[in-house]
C-alpha cells in the first residue's frame, strides 16, 4: 500500500513525519513568548504575590506582563489603577492588587430558634448530632 505525504506530496511518509516540513513553515512567524525565567510555573507563567497572600500574579516572563488585568481600569481623572467595579470618588479608590476590607453589615445575632437548637444539640447523649452514642474507644 502506497501513501503520500499531504505536506510535501512525496510518497513514503505521513505529514506528521515529514522531513521537509521545515520548508513549509512561515518564515515571518516567530514565537513571541519570552524565555521562561525558572521562578514561576512554566505553563501558566504565574507566581505567588510577593505580599504573601498566595494570590497568583503574572511573572515578568509572562507575555502579557506589561498589560493590566482585564478587570482593572485607570481612573480618567486621578490616573489610579483600580478595579472596574469601583465607582468611588477620586482619592477614595480601592487600589488594584490590595486586599479589600469587609464593609458589610455586622453579623446578625442568633435568632431564638438557632440558640435553642444549639442548646439542644449540646444536651444530646454522646455529644454527637442526632443523639448517637459515643463509641467505646472514646470514653467521656
C-alpha positions as CSV (number, residue, x, y, z in Angstrom):
1,X,0.0,0.0,0.0
2,X,1.4,3.4,-1.0
3,X,0.8,6.5,0.9
4,X,1.6,10.1,0.2
5,X,2.6,13.0,2.5
6,X,-0.1,15.8,2.5
7,X,2.6,18.4,3.4
8,X,5.2,17.9,0.6
9,X,3.4,15.5,-1.7
10,X,6.2,12.9,-1.7
11,X,5.4,9.2,-1.2
12,X,6.6,7.1,1.7
13,X,5.8,9.0,4.8
14,X,3.0,10.8,6.7
15,X,2.7,14.5,7.1
16,X,3.4,14.3,10.8
17,X,6.8,12.6,10.0
18,X,7.6,14.8,7.0
19,X,11.4,15.6,6.8
20,X,10.6,18.6,4.5
21,X,8.1,20.2,6.9
22,X,10.6,22.9,7.9
23,X,10.5,24.2,4.3
24,X,6.8,24.9,4.6
25,X,6.7,26.9,7.8
26,X,6.1,30.6,7.6
27,X,9.4,32.4,7.9
28,X,7.7,35.5,9.3
29,X,6.1,33.6,12.2
30,X,8.0,33.8,15.4
31,X,7.5,32.7,19.0
32,X,6.7,35.9,20.8
33,X,6.7,34.2,24.2
34,X,9.6,35.4,26.3
35,X,12.1,32.9,27.7
36,X,11.0,31.2,30.9
37,X,12.6,32.6,34.0
38,X,12.6,29.4,36.0
39,X,10.9,31.1,39.1
40,X,7.3,30.8,38.0
41,X,5.0,28.0,36.7
42,X,6.3,27.1,33.3
43,X,2.9,26.6,31.7
44,X,0.9,29.5,33.2
45,X,3.8,31.9,33.9
46,X,2.1,32.8,37.2
47,X,3.7,33.1,40.6
48,X,2.6,33.9,44.2
49,X,2.2,37.5,45.1
50,X,5.2,39.0,47.0
51,X,2.8,40.2,49.8
52,X,2.4,36.6,51.0
53,X,-1.3,36.3,50.3
54,X,-0.9,33.4,48.0
55,X,-2.8,35.0,45.1
56,X,-1.3,34.5,41.7
57,X,0.3,37.3,39.8
58,X,1.9,37.4,36.3
59,X,5.6,36.9,36.3
60,X,7.9,39.2,34.3
61,X,8.3,36.4,31.8
62,X,4.5,36.3,31.1
63,X,3.8,37.5,27.6
64,X,1.2,39.9,28.9
65,X,3.1,41.1,32.0
66,X,3.1,44.7,30.7
67,X,-0.7,44.8,30.3
68,X,-3.2,45.3,33.1
69,X,-5.6,42.5,34.1
70,X,-9.0,42.6,32.3
71,X,-10.9,43.7,35.4
72,X,-8.6,46.7,36.1
73,X,-9.1,50.2,34.8
74,X,-7.4,53.6,35.2
75,X,-9.4,56.5,36.6
76,X,-9.5,59.2,33.9
77,X,-9.2,62.0,36.5
78,X,-6.6,60.9,39.0
79,X,-5.0,58.1,36.9
80,X,-5.0,55.5,39.7
81,X,-5.3,51.8,38.6
82,X,-8.3,50.4,40.3
83,X,-10.9,47.6,39.7
84,X,-13.5,48.0,37.1
85,X,-16.5,47.9,39.6
86,X,-15.1,50.8,41.7
87,X,-17.2,53.9,41.2
88,X,-15.7,55.8,44.2
89,X,-14.7,59.5,44.0
90,X,-11.1,60.4,43.3
91,X,-8.9,59.9,46.3
92,X,-11.1,57.1,47.7
93,X,-10.5,54.4,45.1
94,X,-9.6,50.9,46.0
95,X,-6.2,50.3,44.5
96,X,-5.8,47.3,42.3
97,X,-4.0,44.4,44.0
98,X,-4.7,45.4,47.5
99,X,-6.9,43.2,49.8
100,X,-10.4,44.6,50.2
101,X,-11.6,45.4,53.7
102,X,-15.0,44.0,54.6
103,X,-17.5,46.8,54.8
104,X,-20.8,44.8,55.1
105,X,-23.3,44.9,57.9
106,X,-22.4,43.5,61.3
107,X,-23.2,39.9,62.0
108,X,-26.8,39.3,62.9
109,X,-27.2,37.7,66.4
110,X,-28.6,34.2,66.5
111,X,-32.4,34.0,66.4
112,X,-34.2,32.3,69.2
113,X,-34.7,29.0,67.4
114,X,-30.9,28.9,66.4
115,X,-29.9,29.4,70.1
116,X,-32.4,26.8,71.2
117,X,-31.2,24.2,68.7
118,X,-27.6,24.9,69.8
119,X,-28.6,24.2,73.4
120,X,-30.5,21.0,72.5
121,X,-27.5,19.7,70.4
122,X,-25.1,20.1,73.3
123,X,-27.5,18.3,75.6
124,X,-27.8,15.2,73.4
125,X,-26.3,12.0,74.8
126,X,-22.9,11.3,73.3
127,X,-22.4,14.8,72.1
128,X,-22.9,13.8,68.5
129,X,-25.5,15.3,66.3
130,X,-28.6,13.2,66.1
131,X,-28.1,11.7,69.6
132,X,-25.7,9.0,68.5
133,X,-24.0,7.3,71.4
134,X,-20.3,7.8,72.0
135,X,-18.1,5.0,70.6
136,X,-16.5,2.8,73.3
137,X,-13.0,3.8,72.2
138,X,-13.7,7.4,73.0
139,X,-14.7,7.4,76.7
140,X,-16.2,10.5,78.1
